[in-house]
Amino acid sequence: MRKLITGFTEARTMKKKASKPSVEDFTREFSKWEPNYKALRQEAFHTIEKRLKKSGIKIHSIPSRVKDLDSFLGKIKRKQYENPFKQMQDFVGLRIICLFLSDISKIGKIIRESFEVIESEDKIDGGDTSSFGYMSVHHIVQFGDHVKGDRYDDIKGIPFEIQVRTIAMDSWANVSHYLEYKSEQDIPDELKRDFNALSGMFYVADKHFQLFFEQRLKKQEEIAEIFEKGNKGDISIQPINLDTITVYLREKFPDREHGNIKTVSQLVIDLILAGYKTIGEVDKSVNNGWDAFLDSERFSNIVDESKSTVERFADTGAMFVILSIVDDNFLRVAIKNGTSDSTEQEKLFKEYKEDNKPHEHLIKR
């Protein structure tokens, strides 16, 4: 890539000074490079998406684009570029939209580990403190010599841009872009106060989302500490919510796969609608139905001889089945909400209530 850009530059330099590259020259050169830019966009997106998933950082979205011809020619005219293929560093752009302010620095670390960083600009902490403005962190990066493989041959050394911002920052940028105010001087005097107040609301929202996130993490740590200490009195009085049930599931079923957050949330809803108020109440029902549940799970694997491995419920699945066996009110709620199989679970419940026999039939997972 560097050789081709250099060659293009030298070829233009050899011409007479009066003979500047024409729009047609730029268009032809852009068309030649466009497939490389598209390949770069795809590879860059795949690389950063994979690394972010591995990190566990929750991301709202990662929009990406290749600059189109009209935008390219418009920028040449606006910036008066003579060698745009060397001067422009945003032919390819990615934008990582995260949830919290604290994620921005973590994502920056991942970017530095994944690409060769040419330069970075912090428009958040290094920007104008009097206005929320156009806030994000910009990184100009490239695939360096550390990457190997044929698929990198045509994209190594091509600079591209990665912007990192929160949802609030992105929302404000989109609204202000729609209003077409590029700077504070563009805003009519009678609208400046409201405009700045609105900007401040987005800023406060970002700060409070971060504060709420940190407080929730602290609360989760406190709940986990209560469970680790093992004081049954302190554990039993904990109210039912997403955080307490999440910790309870991990402590009660340490050797089972953990359900996803959506399933845990549905479990919390069903528990509350069924009248449960504390972890102690839930734990009592789980203990009452534990043996019956194990019999059912064990027998389901014995009956189905086609299974190559023993199937086990995840922690959330175990909870739904256990509570459906021992608590008719929870069973009705779960059936109404579509989180429990009515025929199978009603049969289990009837058997449990009659004589607590082993349940010799399959349970829907």
N, C-alpha and C positions, 0 to 999 in steps of 0.2 A: 504493500500500500504506500509506504513512504517513498519508494523508488518511483512509483507511478506519479504521485503528486509532485515530486521533485522534477520528474521529466516534463510534466505539464508546465510547471513554473519556468523551467529553463527554456522550453520551446517558445513560450510567450516572451521571455526576456530577449531572445535573439531577434525578435521582430523589431521593426522600427517603433520608436516611442509613440509615434502618432497613431500606430495601428493597434488599438486596444481590442481585447476580445469582445466579440459581439454577443448579443443575446442568443443568436443561433449557435455560437461556439459553446457557450455555457450550457445551453439546452442539450447539445449533443454529448457533452462531457457528463452531464447529470444522468442522462439516459444510460450511459455506459456503466456508471457507478451504482445506479439504483438497485440492481439485483444484490449487490454486496451489502448495501444498507439494509435491505429487507432481511437478508440472512443474518446480519448483525443484530437486528432488532429481535429476531426469533431466538438466537442463541443467548443474548443478554437477558431476555425475559425468562427463558428456561433456567439459566444459571441462578439468577437472583430469587426466583420463585422457589426453587429447590432449597436454597440455603435458608430462606426465611421460614419455610415449613419445618425444616430440621431444627431451627432455633426455638420454635414454639411461640414466636411473637405473632399475635393476631393482627392480620392485615385486612383493611377494608377492601382495597382494590389496588391493582397495578396496571393502570392504563399505559399504553405505549403507542408510539407512532413513528413513521418515517416521514421526514419533511417532504411535502409534495413540490412539484415544479413551480407552481405559482408562488408559493411561500418562499421558495429558494430565490427566485428572480426578484421578488419584492424586497427581500432582505439585502440583496446585492445593491439594489437601487437606493434603499433607505440608508444603508451603512457605507455606501460608496466603496465596496470591496473591489479590489483589482484581481485578487487571487482567492476567490471564495472557498475553494476546496482545501486551502491551507488555513484560511482565517476562520471559517465556520467550524464549530465543534458540537453542533446540535443537529446534524443530519438525522440522527436517531435519538429519540428521547423516551425515557421511562419516568413515571411518577409513582412513587410508593406512598400510598395514603394509609397512614396508621391511625391507631385509636388514641394514643396518649402521648403527651410531651416526652415522657421518659423513654419512649420507644425510639425516638429520633436518633439519639446517640448510639443506641444498641444497633440500629440499622446501619448507621455510619460505619461502625466497626465491621459489620458483615460485608459492606461494600468494599472496604479497604482490604479485607481478606480475600475477596473474590476477584477483584480487578486491580489493575495498575492505575492508581489515582494521579492525575495530572495536576488538578487543583480543586480546592473546595472553597465554597463561599457560604458563610452563615448569615442569612438574611433575617434570622430570628433574634438571636442575641446581639448580632452585629448591626442590626437595622435601626431605623428611626424609632426611638422609644416613645415618641409623641403620638404614634399611630400604629394600628394593627397592620395596615398596609399589605404589601405583597410578601407574605412571610413563608419561608421554606429554606431548607438547606440544599444547595446545589453542588453536585459533584461532577467534574469532568473526568471521565475514566476511559480506559481502553483495555482490550485483551493484550496482555504483554507476552513476552517470550516464555513465561512459565506454563502457558497452555500448549498442549501438544495434540496433534491429530489433523487429518486432512480438512476437516470442517472449519478449522480456524485459519487456514492458509490465506483466504481471501478477505478476512475481517480483522486480522491482527493489525494493531497500530492505527485503526480508525477511531478517533475520539468520539465519544457520545456522552450525553448528559443524563444524569439521574437526579431527580428532585425528590426530596423527602419532606412530607408535611402531614399534619393531622387532618382529620375530617373537618374540624372547624376552620382551619386555615384554607382548606380547599373550597369549602362552601363560600367563605368570604371572597376568595379569589374569583370564583365563578360569578358571584353576584356583581362584584365591582367591574369585572370584565364585561358583563352584559350592559352595565350602565355606561361603559366606555369612558370612565374617568381614569386617565393614565397617571395623573399626579394630582396633588391637593389643589394646585393652581387651576386645574380644569373645573373644579366644583364651584357652582354659583355660591356667592356669599350667604344667601338666605338658606342654603341647604347644608352648609359645612357643619353646623352644630349637630344636626340630626345624623349626618353621615358619619361623623366622628363618634357619636354616641353609639350608633349601630356597630361600628368597628370595635368599640370597647366591649360591647356585649359578647361578641365572638371571642374576644381575648379572655374575658372573665369565664366564659363557658369552658374554654380549653383548660384554664387553671383549675376550675372546680371539678372537671372530669378527672384530672390528674389527682386532685386531692381525694376525691371519692375512691378512686382506684387504689391509692395508697392506704386509705383507711380500711378498705375491704381486705386487702392483703394482711394488714395488722390484725383485723378481727379473725381472719382465718387462722393465723398463727396462734392467737389466743385460744381458739376453740381446739385446735390440734394439741396444744399444751395441756388443756383440761383432760382430753381423752388419754394422752400419754401418761399423765399422773395416775389415772385409773381410779379416781375417787368417784364411786358409783353415785353418790349423792349429788355431786356437782354435775355429772354427766346427765343424770336422769331429768334434771330440771331445765336443761337447755331447750329453748323453743325450736319449733320446726321451721326451718327455712333452707334455702339452697346450700348455704355454707355448712350448717350443722349436719344436714343429711349427707352431704358429700364426704365430710370427715367420718361420720358414722359408718357409711358404706365401706370405706377403706379400712377402718378398724375392725368391723364385724366380718368382712369377707376379704381378708388380706391375700388369699391365694386364688381369688377369682378375677377374671377380666373386669375392668371398670367400665361402666356404661358411659356414654357421652353425655355432655351437659344438657342436651335437649331431653333425654330420657330421665335424667335426674330431676330436672325441672317439672316434668309431667308427674313424676312420683310425688314430689312435694305438693303439687296441686291436688292429687288424688287423696293424699294423706289428710290434708287440711279439710277437704270436702267430706271426708269420712269421719271427721270429728277428732282426729289426733291433734294434740297440742304440744306435747313434749317428747323428747327422745326416749325418756323412760317408758312412756306408753307404747311407743313403737317397738322398743326392745322387748317388752313383755310379750307382745303378739308374735314377734319373730321367734323368740325362745319356745313359745307354745307350739308353733307350727314347724319347727326345725326338723324333727324326726320324720314327720309325715312328708315333708318336702324332699328329704334325702331318699326316702323309700320310692317316691314317684320318679325322681331323677334317675335313680339307679335302675329301676325297672324299665324305664323308657329306653335305656341303652341295651338292656338284656333282650327286650322284645325285638328291636330292630337290629337283626344280625348283619344287615348290609353295611353298617357303619364300620369304617376302618379305624376310627379313633373314638374314644369316649367323649361324648358331648356334654358340656356343663354350662349351666346358665351363667351369664355375667352377674355381677352383684345386683344390678337393678332388676334384671329378670328374676333372680331368686326372690327379691323382695316382693315383686308383684305376685308371684305364685304363692309364696308363704302367706301373705296377708289375704289373698283371695281364698285360701284354704280355711283360715281360722276366723275371718271377720266377714260376715255376710254384708255388712254395711259398706266396707271397702270394696267387696266384690261388685255390688250394685253400682258404685261410683265408677269403678274401673271399666265395667261393661258399658256404662253410659258414655264414658269418655273414649271408648274404643281402645283401651290399653290392656284389656284382658279378654280371652276367648270365653264367651258365655257358656257354651255347652260343656267344654272340658272342665272349666273352673267350677261351675255349679256342681258337677258330678263329684269333683274333689271335695268341695265344701260339704256336700251331703254325707259322703263317706266319713269325713273327719268328725262331723257332728254326731253321727250314729255310734261309731265304735273305734274311730282312729285306726282302722285297718291300713296295711300297706296298699297303695293305690296302683293297681295293676293295669294301667293304661297310659297312653302317651299324653304328654302335656305340650300344648302349642307353645313354641318359643317366639 
